Amino acid sequence: MATLLDEAVARRRFSSGHGRHRAQLLAGLVVITVVAVCSLLAPLLAPYDPILTDPTAKFLPPASPGHLLGTDELGRDLLSRLLWGGRTSLLLAVAAVAAATVLGSSAALAAGFAGPRLSGLIMRVVDVLFAFPVILVAIALAALLSPGAGVVVFAIGFAVIPYITRVVFAEVKQQRGREYVEAAVSLGAGRWSLTVREVLPNVVGPIVVYATSLVGAMVVFSASLSAVGIGVQPPASDWGQMIASGAKVVISGHLYVALIPGLTVLLVALAFNWIGDGLNDVFDPRSRRGARR
């Protein structure tokens, strides 16, 4: 009797957990789709030029006539800046994480099927990359080059590549011991065939899940770089710039100037995490089996 009750409770927990992850996946997809579409259509949707200043319209509160989200200390329309800033923030984070994912995954696959010396060398390089604080690397790049989008892309890549490499390398090592790999080896498959045809399709799921979650973190990181002045530079609109400029006027009582872009960054980061959790439930049947137990 107790066993039957335990199984019923386990099924109920699994069902509720699975349903929650699906709901999170759907909610995350809706949020990111809406934000991405609105950002891409910023030239059509933005009511004003994002860099247009109006000294007569400074600090208009949200829901003001003609300014749905209000204006900032220079009279710039916050809705227009938010839409155009989304184009910059999302594009930089997604493009940089995608490029870093390709590089990190390639390095992990090479290390997984290389000899012990090359594999050890690749993973030692990854360990060295972990030793450098990313923010210091970004500051150094800003000093060597100049503050801007390039610094953000390099810094995000520097931050993401070692994590992706280590995660994918662990998955590759796990897949190497599977029966299908041993069967392919017995049939004469070479390293290239094993890597591309056998192992890669089985590690795509974890790669997509992890990279998706990293995009949310890198949106926050990109905004942080812009907020401290080493990311995207004015007059280009960026969520980090909006937060930084809004923080300067919080003391004067205009909290909404920083709160609106800050909440947007938070919502986007949460949405990417929701998508990552939902995709993990889709790609990893082991989590579902564990929940059943």
For each residue, the residues with C-beta under 8 A, 3 or more apart:
1: 4 5
2: 5 6
3: 6 7
4: 1 7 8
5: 1 2 8 9
6: 2 3 9 10
7: 3 4 10 11
8: 4 5 11 12
9: 5 6 12 13
10: 6 7 13 14 291 292 293
11: 7 8 14 15 292
12: 8 9 15 16
13: 9 10 16 17 291
14: 10 11 17 18 288 291 292
15: 11 12 18 19
16: 12 13 19 20
17: 13 14 20 21 291
18: 14 15 21 22 281 288 291
19: 15 16 22 23
20: 16 17 23 24
21: 17 18 24 25 277 278 280 281
22: 18 19 25 26 278 281
23: 19 20 26 27
24: 20 21 27 28 274 275 277 278
25: 21 22 28 29 274 275 277 278 279 281 282
26: 22 23 29 30 278
27: 23 24 30 31 271 274
28: 24 25 31 32 270 271 272 273 274 275 278
29: 25 26 32 33 275
30: 26 27 33 34
31: 27 28 34 35 267 268 270 271 274
32: 28 29 35 36 268 271 272 275
33: 29 30 36 37
34: 30 31 37 38
35: 31 32 38 39 86 90 264 267 268 271
36: 32 33 39 40 86 90
37: 33 34 40 41
38: 34 35 41 42 45 83 86
39: 35 36 42 83 84 86 87 90
40: 36 37 87
41: 37 38 44 45 83
42: 38 39 45 46 80 83 84 86 87
43: 46
44: 41
45: 38 41 42 83
46: 42 43 49 50 77 79 80 83 84
47: 66 67 68 77 79 80
48: 52 76 77 80
49: 46 52 80
50: 46 76 77 80 81 83 84 85 237
51: 76 234 235 237
52: 48 49 76 77 80
53: 74 75 76
54: 57 58 71 74 75 76
55: 58 74 75
56: 75
57: 54 60 67 71 75
58: 54 55 71 72 73 74 75
59: 70 71 72 73 249 254 257
60: 57 64 67 70 71 75
61: 64 70 256
62: 67 68 69 70 78 256 260
63: 68 70
64: 60 61 67 68 70 71
65:
66: 47
67: 47 57 60 62 64 70 71 77 78 79
68: 47 62 63 64 79
69: 62 77 78 79 82 256 260
70: 59 60 61 62 63 64 67 78 256 257 260
71: 54 57 58 59 60 64 67 74 75 76 77 78
72: 58 59 75 76 78 81 242 245 246 249 257
73: 58 59 245 248 249 254 257
74: 53 54 55 58 71
75: 53 54 55 56 57 58 60 71 72
76: 48 50 51 52 53 54 71 72 80 81
77: 46 47 48 50 52 67 69 71 80 81
78: 62 67 69 70 71 72 81 82 242 256 257 260 261
79: 46 47 67 68 69 82 83
80: 42 46 47 48 49 50 52 76 77 83 84 237
81: 50 72 76 77 78 84 85 237 242 261
82: 69 78 79 85 86 239 242 260 261 264
83: 38 39 41 42 45 46 50 79 80 86 87
84: 39 42 46 50 80 81 87 88 237
85: 50 81 82 88 89 237 238 239 241 242 261
86: 35 36 38 39 42 82 83 89 90 239 264
87: 39 40 42 83 84 90 91
88: 84 85 91 92 149 232 236 237 238 239
89: 85 86 92 93 219 222 223 238 239 240 265 268
90: 35 36 39 86 87 93 94 219 268
91: 87 88 94 95
92: 88 89 95 96 149 152 153 156 222 232
93: 89 90 96 97 156 215 218 219 221 222
94: 90 91 97 98 215
95: 91 92 98 99 153
96: 92 93 99 100 152 153 156 157 160 218
97: 93 94 100 101 156 160 211 214 215 218
98: 94 95 101 102 211
99: 95 96 102 103 153 157
100: 96 97 103 104 156 157 159 160 161 164
101: 97 98 104 105 160 164 207 211 214
102: 98 99 105 106
103: 99 100 106 107 157 161 164
104: 100 101 107 108 160 161 162 163 164 165 168
105: 101 102 108 109 164 165 168 203 207
106: 102 103 109 110
107: 103 104 110 111 122 126 161 165
108: 104 105 111 112 164 165 166 167 168 169 171 172
109: 105 106 112 113 168 172 195 199 200
110: 106 107 113 114 118 122
111: 107 108 114 118 119 122 123 165 169 172
112: 108 109 119 169 172 173 176 195 199
113: 109 110 172 176 191 194 195 199
114: 110 111 118 119 122
115: 118 119
116: 119 120
117: 120 121
118: 110 111 114 115 121 122
119: 111 112 114 115 116 122 123
120: 116 117 123 124
121: 117 118 124 125
122: 107 110 111 114 118 119 125 126 165
123: 111 119 120 126 127 165 166 169
124: 120 121 127 128
125: 121 122 128 129
126: 107 122 123 129 130 161 162 165 166
127: 123 124 130 131 162
128: 124 125 131 132
129: 125 126 132 158 161 162
130: 126 127 162
131: 127 128
132: 128 129 136 137 158
133: 136 137
134: 137 138 155 158 159 221
135: 138 139 155
136: 132 133 139 140
137: 132 133 134 140 141 154 155 158
138: 134 135 141 142 151 152 154 155 225 230
139: 135 136 142 143 230
140: 136 137 143 144
141: 137 138 144 145 150 151 154 155
142: 138 139 145 146 147 151 230
143: 139 140
144: 140 141
145: 141 142 148 150 151
146: 142 151
147: 142 151 229 230 231 233
148: 145 151 152 231 232 233
149: 88 92 152 153 231 232
150: 141 145 153 154
151: 138 141 142 145 146 147 148 154 155 225 230 231
152: 92 96 138 148 149 155 156 222 225 226 231 232
153: 92 95 96 99 149 150 156 157
154: 137 138 141 150 151 157 158
155: 134 135 137 138 141 151 152 158 159 221 225
156: 92 93 96 97 100 152 153 159 160 218 221 222
157: 96 99 100 103 153 154 160 161
158: 129 132 134 137 154 155 161
159: 100 134 155 156 162 163 218 221
160: 96 97 100 101 104 156 157 163 164 211 214 218
161: 100 103 104 107 126 129 157 158 164 165
162: 104 126 127 129 130 159 165 166
163: 104 159 160 166 167 210 214
164: 100 101 103 104 105 108 160 161 167 168 207 210 211 214
165: 104 105 107 108 111 122 123 126 161 162 168 169
166: 108 123 126 162 163 169 170
167: 108 163 164 170 171 206 207 210
168: 104 105 108 109 164 165 171 172 203 206 207
169: 108 111 112 123 165 166 172 173
170: 166 167 173 174
171: 108 167 168 174 175 203 206 207
172: 108 109 111 112 113 168 169 175 176 199 203
173: 112 169 170 176 177
174: 170 171 177 178
175: 171 172 178 181 198 199 202 203
176: 112 113 172 173 181 199
177: 173 174 181 182
178: 174 175 181 182 202
179: 182 183
180: 183 184 198
181: 175 176 177 178 184 185 194 198 199
182: 177 178 179 185 186
183: 179 180 186 187
184: 180 181 187 189 193 194 197 198
185: 181 182 188 189 194
186: 182 183
187: 183 184
188: 185
189: 184 185 193 194 197 198
190: 193 194
191: 113 194 195
192: 195 196
193: 184 189 190 196 197 198
194: 113 181 184 185 189 190 191 197 198 199
195: 109 112 113 191 192 198 199 200
196: 192 193 200
197: 184 189 193 194 200 201
198: 175 180 181 184 189 193 194 195 201 202
199: 109 112 113 172 175 176 181 194 195 202 203
200: 109 195 196 197 203 204
201: 197 198 204
202: 175 178 198 199 205
203: 105 168 171 172 175 199 200 206 207
204: 200 201 207 208
205: 202 208 209 279 282 283 284
206: 167 168 171 203 209 210 283 284
207: 101 105 164 167 168 171 203 204 210 211
208: 204 205 211 212 279 283
209: 205 206 212 213 276 279 280 283 284
210: 163 164 167 206 207 213 214 276
211: 97 98 101 160 164 207 208 214 215
212: 208 209 215 216 272 275 276 279
213: 209 210 216 217 272 273 276 277
214: 97 101 160 163 164 210 211 217 218
215: 93 94 97 211 212 218 219 272
216: 212 213 219 220 268 269 270 271 272 273 276
217: 213 214 220 221 269
218: 93 96 97 156 159 160 214 215 221 222
219: 89 90 93 215 216 222 223 239 265 268 269 272
220: 216 217 223 224 265 269
221: 93 134 155 156 159 217 218 224 225
222: 89 92 93 152 156 218 219 225 226 231 238 240
223: 89 219 220 226 227 231 238 239 240 243 261 265
224: 220 221 227 228 231 240
225: 138 151 152 155 221 222 228 230 231 240
226: 152 222 223 229 230 231 232 238 239 240 241 244
227: 223 224 231 240 241 243 244 247
228: 224 225 231 244
229: 147 226 244
230: 138 139 142 147 151 225 226
231: 147 148 149 151 152 222 223 224 225 226 227 228 238 240 241
232: 88 92 148 149 152 226 236 238 240 241
233: 147 148 236
234: 51 241
235: 51
236: 88 232 233 241
237: 50 51 80 81 84 85 88 241 242
238: 85 88 89 222 223 226 231 232 241 242
239: 82 85 86 88 89 219 223 226 242 243 261 264 265
240: 89 222 223 224 225 226 227 231 232 243 244 265
241: 85 226 227 231 232 234 236 237 238 244 245
242: 72 78 81 82 85 237 238 239 245 246 257 258 260 261
243: 223 227 239 240 246 247 258 261 262 265
244: 226 227 228 229 240 241 247 248
245: 72 73 241 242 248 249 257 258
246: 72 242 243 249 250 254 256 257 258 259 260 261 262
247: 227 243 244 250 258
248: 73 244 245
249: 59 72 73 245 246 252 254 257 258
250: 246 247 253 254 255 257 258
251:
252: 249
253: 250
254: 59 73 246 249 250 257
255: 250 258 259
256: 61 62 69 70 78 246 259 260
257: 59 70 72 73 78 242 245 246 249 250 254 260
258: 242 243 245 246 247 249 250 255 261 262
259: 246 255 256 262 263
260: 62 69 70 78 82 242 246 256 257 263 264
261: 78 81 82 85 223 239 242 243 246 258 264 265
262: 243 246 258 259 265 266
263: 259 260 266 267
264: 35 82 86 239 260 261 267 268
265: 89 219 220 223 239 240 243 261 262 268 269
266: 262 263 269 270
267: 31 35 263 264 270 271
268: 31 32 35 89 90 216 219 264 265 271 272
269: 216 217 219 220 265 266 272 273
270: 28 31 216 266 267 273 274
271: 27 28 31 32 35 216 267 268 274 275
272: 28 32 212 213 215 216 219 268 269 275 276
273: 28 213 216 269 270 276 277
274: 24 25 27 28 31 270 271 277 278
275: 24 25 28 29 32 212 271 272 278 279
276: 209 210 212 213 216 272 273 279 280
277: 21 24 25 213 273 274 280 281
278: 21 22 24 25 26 28 274 275 281 282
279: 25 205 208 209 212 275 276 282 283
280: 21 209 276 277 283 284 287
281: 18 21 22 25 277 278 284 287 288
282: 25 205 278 279
283: 205 206 208 209 279 280
284: 205 206 209 280 281 287 288
285: 288 289
286: 289 290
287: 280 281 284 290 291
288: 14 18 281 284 285 291 292
289: 285 286 292 293
290: 286 287 293
291: 10 13 14 17 18 287 288
292: 10 11 14 288 289
293: 10 289 290
